[in-house]
């Protein structure tokens, strides 16, 4: 590297893909950013931000999708090949890059492939050559096979679930890269896989033991001789050999990084039976009965089995069918019933039909539409929404058409495309008042911060779908053996770190 500012490229592909969902995440699922638009996407690279002028940043290509099903092979190959071709062209014209920020999730499944991120990282490495430092930033629900750790000179992940530190993590990855470009070069890495695979709803950093374990990860990162420390939970809703927890401690003091990687790995293993759901968890019947009996309002229920932010198709109707048949919601509040919101159900044809009724008859238009289970009809087929239309809007950047159909005391949010409902404003913009609703059912796992702060109380509802919390019910059969809680262990695993 010369005395001028280092040249750093940004590239990647990010999606969390459930292999148990029939959904496929094609081109329509991805947002593509290139060039200046990609650079501007990172808040820490905004004008005036400390890292903005520390390097000459070049956006290559980043493809990002809401979690969903596996990515078709041709879509993945096109993204990978464009990244590689662009890197080679840019380097032929301007010389080799000093560094590259590889922004991935870690749980991408590509049809017909295992460890797609390892393939992407290897392709990027081949394009930039051995002299370019690669700093990889990931979600903590990703997987880290040895191939991915080896290709990455620096690698890190979130330390919070929910992921309130997502941008902070990317900034740390970028800052670590610039620091090592200034001095030190590529550090050593102590890599260790832990034979445990748990869902995020059992490993939230809001509660123990994850709260203390991840505090320890941050402590290790500050030790002399250490650049960074990371602990991945792994991705529970894919069936690939690399799906398991992992630790990487990066630094120059090899004795320290090996010792601390093994200590973190051992601590996670020892706590494997202590991890519990982040909230009281129960099947549908118990959750609804508890919510209705409680005086806490609003009472949130997480419809977890088809959570689109974990890879579910989003259109499973198993829970909604039961809510529509629930006597407590059959009548309006004026008639002595309870109120509820269901967020949400994607069905393009049904959303358009409701929007047409709204356009022709206005608020209060009567509709009777069949909706849902167009993608994942395994747990339950389509449901009928026979009610009145209270709201329709078009142009939501994620959902497209959004409609609210009231059936008795239940308001169903019907969307043209999948959309997670994480913010209070997601509801209020539709004329809904979640704070003054008895029961709010959201397709989600652990509650995101806005909902968590809004909920007077909540439960995790254990429902079927592509991201079923009952992992053994899903039928994994390709995991590396043994992996807890899927297999019995004849003896304690060695948990020895490998220096890379």
C-alpha positions in Angstrom: 0.0 0.0 0.0 1.3 3.5 -0.8 1.1 6.6 1.4 -2.1 7.6 -0.4 -5.5 6.6 0.9 -6.1 2.8 0.6 -8.5 1.6 -2.1 -11.3 -0.5 -0.6 -14.0 -2.3 -2.5 -17.4 -3.3 -1.0 -19.3 -6.3 -2.3 -21.5 -9.2 -1.1 -24.7 -11.0 -1.1 -27.0 -11.3 1.9 -29.9 -13.6 2.6 -31.0 -16.0 5.3 -32.5 -19.1 3.5 -34.6 -21.8 5.0 -34.2 -25.2 3.3 -37.5 -26.3 4.9 -39.6 -23.6 3.1 -40.8 -24.2 -0.5 -40.3 -20.5 -1.2 -37.6 -19.5 -3.7 -35.8 -16.2 -3.4 -35.4 -15.1 -7.1 -34.5 -11.8 -8.5 -37.7 -10.2 -7.2 -36.5 -10.8 -3.7 -33.2 -8.9 -4.0 -32.3 -5.2 -3.8 -29.1 -4.6 -5.9 -26.8 -1.7 -5.1 -23.7 -0.7 -7.0 -21.2 2.2 -7.1 -21.9 5.3 -5.2 -25.4 4.1 -4.2 -23.8 1.1 -2.4 -21.2 3.2 -0.6 -23.9 5.7 0.5 -25.9 2.8 2.0 -23.5 2.5 4.9 -24.1 5.2 7.5 -20.5 5.2 8.7 -19.4 6.1 5.1 -21.7 9.2 4.9 -20.1 12.6 4.3 -18.3 13.7 7.4 -18.3 10.3 9.0 -14.9 9.3 10.4 -14.3 6.4 8.0 -15.5 8.2 4.9 -12.3 9.9 4.1 -10.0 7.2 5.6 -10.1 5.3 2.3 -11.2 5.5 -1.3 -14.3 3.4 -1.2 -15.7 1.7 -4.3 -19.1 0.0 -4.4 -18.9 -3.1 -6.6 -22.2 -4.9 -6.1 -24.3 -5.9 -3.1 -27.5 -8.0 -3.3 -29.7 -8.1 -0.3 -32.9 -9.9 0.3 -35.4 -10.4 3.1 -34.9 -13.9 4.5 -36.8 -16.5 2.5 -36.3 -19.8 0.7 -33.2 -21.0 -1.2 -31.7 -18.9 -4.0 -32.0 -20.3 -7.5 -28.5 -21.3 -8.8 -28.7 -19.0 -11.8 -29.5 -15.9 -9.6 -26.6 -16.6 -7.3 -24.2 -17.3 -10.1 -25.1 -14.1 -11.8 -24.4 -12.0 -8.7 -21.2 -13.8 -8.0 -20.0 -13.5 -11.5 -20.8 -9.8 -11.8 -18.8 -9.1 -8.6 -15.9 -11.1 -9.9 -16.0 -9.5 -13.3 -16.3 -6.0 -11.9 -13.4 -6.5 -9.5 -11.2 -7.8 -12.3 -12.1 -4.9 -14.6 -11.6 -2.3 -12.0 -8.2 -3.7 -10.9 -7.1 -3.9 -14.5 -7.8 -0.3 -15.0 -6.7 1.1 -11.6 -4.5 -1.5 -9.9 -5.1 -3.9 -7.1 -7.4 -3.1 -4.3 -5.8 -2.8 -0.9 -8.8 -4.1 0.9 -12.3 -5.5 0.4 -15.3 -5.4 2.8 -17.3 -8.5 2.2 -20.8 -8.0 3.5 -22.7 -11.3 3.8 -25.2 -13.0 6.1 -23.8 -16.5 6.5 -27.0 -18.5 6.1 -27.5 -18.3 2.3 -28.6 -21.5 0.7 -28.3 -21.9 -3.0 -30.2 -24.7 -4.8 -27.8 -27.5 -5.4 -25.0 -26.1 -3.3 -23.6 -26.3 0.2 -21.8 -23.4 1.9 -22.6 -20.8 -0.8 -20.8 -18.0 1.1 -17.6 -20.0 1.0 -18.0 -20.3 -2.7 -18.6 -16.5 -3.0 -15.6 -15.7 -0.7 -13.3 -18.0 -2.7 -14.4 -16.4 -6.0 -13.8 -12.9 -4.6 -10.4 -14.0 -3.3 -9.4 -15.4 -6.7 -10.5 -12.1 -8.3 -8.5 -9.8 -6.0 -5.5 -12.0 -5.3 -3.6 -12.8 -2.1 -2.4 -9.2 -1.5 -5.9 -7.7 -0.8 -7.1 -7.9 2.8 -10.7 -9.2 3.0 -12.8 -8.2 6.0 -16.0 -10.2 6.3 -19.0 -9.0 8.2 -21.8 -11.3 9.1 -25.0 -12.0 11.0 -24.5 -14.0 14.2 -27.1 -16.5 12.8 -24.7 -17.5 10.0 -22.4 -20.5 9.7 -18.6 -20.4 9.5 -17.1 -23.4 7.8 -13.3 -23.5 7.7 -13.2 -22.5 4.0 -14.9 -19.2 4.8 -12.7 -18.4 7.8 -9.6 -19.2 5.8 -10.4 -16.9 2.9 -11.3 -14.0 5.2 -8.3 -12.1 6.7 -10.7 -10.6 9.2 -14.1 -11.8 10.1 -16.7 -10.7 12.6 -20.4 -10.8 13.4 -23.2 -9.2 15.5 -23.1 -9.5 19.3 -26.8 -8.7 19.9 -30.0 -10.6 19.2 -32.2 -8.8 18.2 -29.6 -7.2 15.9 -29.4 -3.7 17.3 -25.7 -3.6 16.5 -26.0 -4.6 12.8 -24.5 -1.3 11.5 -22.0 -1.1 14.4 -20.7 -4.5 13.4 -20.2 -3.5 9.8 -18.4 -0.4 10.9 -16.2 -2.5 13.2 -15.4 -4.8 10.2 -14.4 -1.7 8.1 -12.5 -0.1 10.9 -10.5 -3.3 11.6 -9.7 -3.5 7.9 -8.4 0.1 7.7 -6.4 -0.4 10.9 -4.7 -3.6 9.6 -4.0 -1.9 6.3 -2.2 0.9 8.1 -0.1 -1.6 10.1 0.0 -5.2 10.8 -1.5 -6.8 7.7 -3.3 -10.1 7.9 -3.6 -11.3 11.5 -3.8 -14.9 12.7 -7.2 -16.5 13.3 -8.2 -19.2 15.8 -11.3 -21.0 14.4 -13.5 -23.5 16.2 -16.8 -25.0 15.4 -19.1 -25.9 18.4 -21.4 -28.9 17.8 -24.5 -27.1 18.9 -27.3 -25.7 16.7 -30.1 -23.7 18.4 -32.7 -21.2 17.1 -32.2 -17.5 17.7 -35.3 -17.4 19.9 -33.3 -19.6 22.4 -30.1 -17.6 22.2 -31.3 -14.0 22.5 -28.8 -11.7 24.2 -31.7 -10.2 26.2 -31.5 -13.1 28.6 -29.0 -15.5 30.1 -26.9 -17.4 29.3 -26.4 -15.6 26.0 -26.2 -12.1 27.7 -23.2 -13.1 29.7 -21.5 -15.1 26.9 -21.7 -12.3 24.4 -20.5 -9.8 27.0 -17.5 -12.1 27.3 -17.0 -12.0 23.5 -16.7 -8.2 23.7 -14.3 -8.5 26.6 -12.1 -10.9 24.6 -12.0 -8.5 21.7 -10.4 -5.9 23.9 -7.5 -8.1 25.2 -3.9 -7.2 24.2 -2.9 -9.1 21.1 -6.5 -9.5 19.9 -8.1 -7.7 17.0 -11.6 -9.1 17.2 -13.7 -11.9 18.7 -16.9 -13.4 17.3 -19.3 -16.1 18.2 -21.9 -17.4 15.7 -25.0 -19.3 16.8 -25.4 -20.8 13.3 -28.6 -21.1 11.3 -31.0 -23.7 12.6 -33.5 -23.8 9.6 -31.1 -25.0 7.0 -30.0 -28.6 6.6 -26.3 -28.3 5.6 -23.2 -29.9 7.2 -21.8 -26.5 8.2 -24.8 -25.5 10.2 -23.5 -25.2 13.8 -22.1 -22.6 16.2 -18.6 -21.3 15.6 -16.0 -19.1 17.2 -13.2 -17.0 15.6 -10.8 -15.0 17.6 -8.5 -12.8 15.4 -5.2 -11.3 16.5 -1.4 -11.4 16.6 -0.9 -13.2 19.9 -1.5 -16.8 18.8 -1.4 -18.2 22.3 -4.1 -15.7 23.5 -6.4 -16.2 20.5 -6.3 -20.0 20.7 -6.9 -19.9 24.5 -9.8 -17.5 24.2 -11.4 -19.2 21.2 -11.4 -22.5 23.1 -12.7 -20.9 26.3 -15.6 -19.2 24.5 -16.3 -22.5 22.6 -16.3 -24.4 25.9 -18.5 -21.9 27.6 -21.1 -22.1 24.8 -21.0 -25.9 24.9 -21.4 -26.1 28.6 -24.4 -23.8 28.5 -26.1 -25.8 25.7 -28.9 -27.0 28.0 -29.4 -23.7 29.7 -30.6 -21.8 26.6 -34.4 -21.3 26.8 -36.9 -19.4 24.8 -36.7 -15.6 25.2 -40.3 -15.5 26.3 -42.9 -17.9 27.6 -43.6 -20.3 24.7 -46.6 -22.5 24.1 -48.8 -23.9 21.3 -51.6 -21.8 19.8 -54.4 -22.7 22.2 -52.4 -21.9 25.4 -51.1 -18.6 23.9 -54.5 -17.3 22.9 -56.1 -18.4 26.1 -53.4 -16.7 28.1 -53.6 -13.5 26.1 -57.4 -13.3 26.4 -57.3 -14.0 30.2 -54.6 -11.3 30.8 -55.3 -7.7 31.5 -52.1 -6.6 29.8 -52.8 -4.7 26.6 -51.6 -4.9 24.0 -50.7 -8.6 24.3 -48.3 -9.7 21.5 -48.2 -13.2 20.2 -45.3 -14.3 17.9 -46.5 -16.6 15.2 -43.0 -18.1 15.0 -43.2 -21.0 12.6 -43.6 -18.9 9.5 -41.5 -15.9 10.4 -40.4 -14.2 7.2 -37.5 -12.6 8.9 -36.0 -16.1 9.6 -36.7 -17.6 6.2 -40.4 -18.6 6.3 -42.5 -18.2 3.2 -44.8 -15.8 5.1 -48.0 -17.1 3.7 -48.7 -20.1 5.9 -52.3 -19.7 7.1 -52.3 -22.3 10.0 -52.6 -19.6 12.7 -54.8 -17.2 10.8 -57.4 -20.0 10.1 -57.7 -20.6 13.9 -57.9 -16.9 14.7 -60.8 -16.6 12.1 -62.6 -19.4 13.9 -61.9 -18.1 17.4 -65.1 -17.2 19.2 -63.5 -14.3 21.1 -62.8 -12.5 17.9 -66.0 -13.3 16.0 -67.9 -10.2 17.3 -66.9 -6.6 17.2 -66.0 -4.9 20.6 -69.5 -3.2 20.4 -71.0 -6.6 20.4 -68.8 -7.8 23.3 -65.9 -9.3 21.3 -62.2 -8.8 21.6 -60.0 -7.0 19.1 -57.0 -8.5 17.4 -54.6 -7.6 14.6 -52.9 -10.2 12.4 -49.7 -9.1 10.6 -49.5 -10.2 7.9 -50.6 -12.4 5.0 -49.1 -12.0 1.5 -51.2 -12.9 -1.5 -50.9 -10.8 -4.6 -54.2 -11.8 -6.3 -56.2 -11.4 -3.1 -54.6 -8.0 -2.3 -55.5 -6.8 -5.8 -59.1 -8.1 -5.5 -59.5 -6.2 -2.2 -57.9 -3.1 -3.7 -60.4 -3.2 -6.6 -63.4 -3.5 -4.1 -62.0 -0.4 -2.3 -61.6 1.5 -5.5 -65.2 0.8 -6.5 -67.0 1.0 -3.2 -64.6 2.9 -0.8 -64.1 2.2 2.9 -66.4 -0.4 4.3 -66.6 -2.3 1.0 -67.6 -5.9 1.6 -65.2 -8.6 0.4 -65.0 -12.4 0.4 -61.6 -13.5 -0.9 -59.5 -16.6 -0.7 -56.0 -15.8 0.5 -52.7 -17.3 1.6 -50.9 -20.7 1.2 -49.9 -19.9 -2.4 -46.3 -20.8 -1.6 -46.4 -22.9 1.5 -49.6 -24.9 1.8 -48.2 -27.7 3.9 -49.7 -26.8 7.3 -53.0 -25.4 6.0 -54.6 -24.4 2.7 -55.9 -20.9 1.8 -58.4 -19.2 4.1 -61.5 -17.1 3.3 -61.5 -13.5 4.4 -65.1 -12.4 4.5 -65.4 -9.0 5.9 -65.1 -5.3 5.3 -62.2 -3.3 3.9 -60.9 -0.6 6.3 -57.8 0.5 4.4 -56.0 0.1 1.1 -52.8 1.8 0.1 -50.4 1.1 -2.8 -46.7 1.7 -3.3 -45.3 0.3 -0.1 -41.6 -0.4 -1.1 -41.7 -3.8 0.4 -45.3 -4.9 0.4 -46.8 -3.2 -2.6 -50.5 -3.1 -2.1 -51.5 -3.2 1.6 -55.1 -3.8 2.7 -56.8 -4.1 6.1 -59.8 -6.5 6.1 -61.9 -6.6 9.3 -63.6 -9.8 10.1 -65.5 -9.4 13.4 -63.0 -8.0 15.9 -60.0 -9.3 13.9 -58.1 -7.0 11.5 -56.0 -8.9 8.9 -53.2 -7.1 7.1 -53.2 -8.4 3.6 -50.2 -7.6 1.4 -49.2 -8.0 -2.3 -45.7 -9.1 -1.3 -44.1 -10.4 1.9 -43.3 -7.7 4.5 -42.3 -8.1 8.2 -44.1 -5.8 10.6 -41.5 -4.6 13.1 -42.4 -1.0 13.8 -45.3 0.7 15.4 -45.5 3.0 12.4 -46.0 -0.1 10.2 -49.4 -0.3 11.9 -50.4 3.3 12.4 -49.8 4.2 8.8 -52.6 1.8 8.0 -55.0 3.5 10.5 -54.5 0.7 13.1 -53.9 1.4 16.8 -51.9 -1.6 18.1 -51.5 0.0 21.6 -55.3 -0.1 22.1 -55.8 -3.6 20.6 -56.3 -6.6 22.8 -54.1 -9.1 21.0 -51.5 -8.4 18.2 -50.3 -11.5 16.3 -47.1 -10.9 14.3 -45.2 -13.3 12.1 -41.9 -13.0 13.9 -39.7 -14.8 16.4 -38.4 -12.7 19.2 -39.9 -9.2 19.2 -38.0 -6.5 17.5 -37.2 -3.5 19.7 -40.2 -1.3 18.7 -42.7 -4.1 19.3 -40.9 -5.3 22.5 -41.2 -1.8 23.9 -44.8 -1.6 22.9 -45.9 -4.9 24.3 -47.4 -5.0 27.7 -46.8 -8.7 27.7 -46.0 -11.4 25.1 -45.6 -15.0 24.3 -43.8 -17.0 21.6 -46.4 -19.1 19.8 -45.1 -22.5 18.7 -46.6 -23.0 15.2 -45.7 -25.0 12.1 -43.9 -23.6 9.1 -40.5 -23.4 7.4 -38.8 -22.0 10.5 -40.6 -24.2 13.1 -39.1 -23.8 16.6 -39.5 -27.6 17.0 -36.2 -28.4 15.2 -36.6 -32.1 15.6 -40.0 -32.0 13.8 -38.4 -30.4 10.8 -36.3 -33.5 9.9 -32.7 -32.4 9.5 -30.6 -35.3 8.1 -27.5 -33.7 6.7 -26.0 -32.0 9.7 -22.5 -33.0 10.8 -22.8 -35.8 13.3 -23.1 -35.4 16.2 -24.7 -32.0 16.7 -26.7 -31.0 19.8 -29.8 -31.4 20.3 -30.2 -33.7 17.2 -27.8 -36.5 18.2 -26.4 -38.2 21.3 -22.8 -37.7 22.2 -20.7 -40.7 23.1 -18.1 -38.4 24.7 -17.4 -34.7 25.2 -16.2 -33.0 22.0 -12.6 -31.9 22.1 -13.3 -28.2 21.2 -9.8 -27.5 20.0 -9.2 -24.3 18.0 -7.3 -24.4 14.7 -4.9 -21.6 13.8 -5.6 -20.2 10.3 
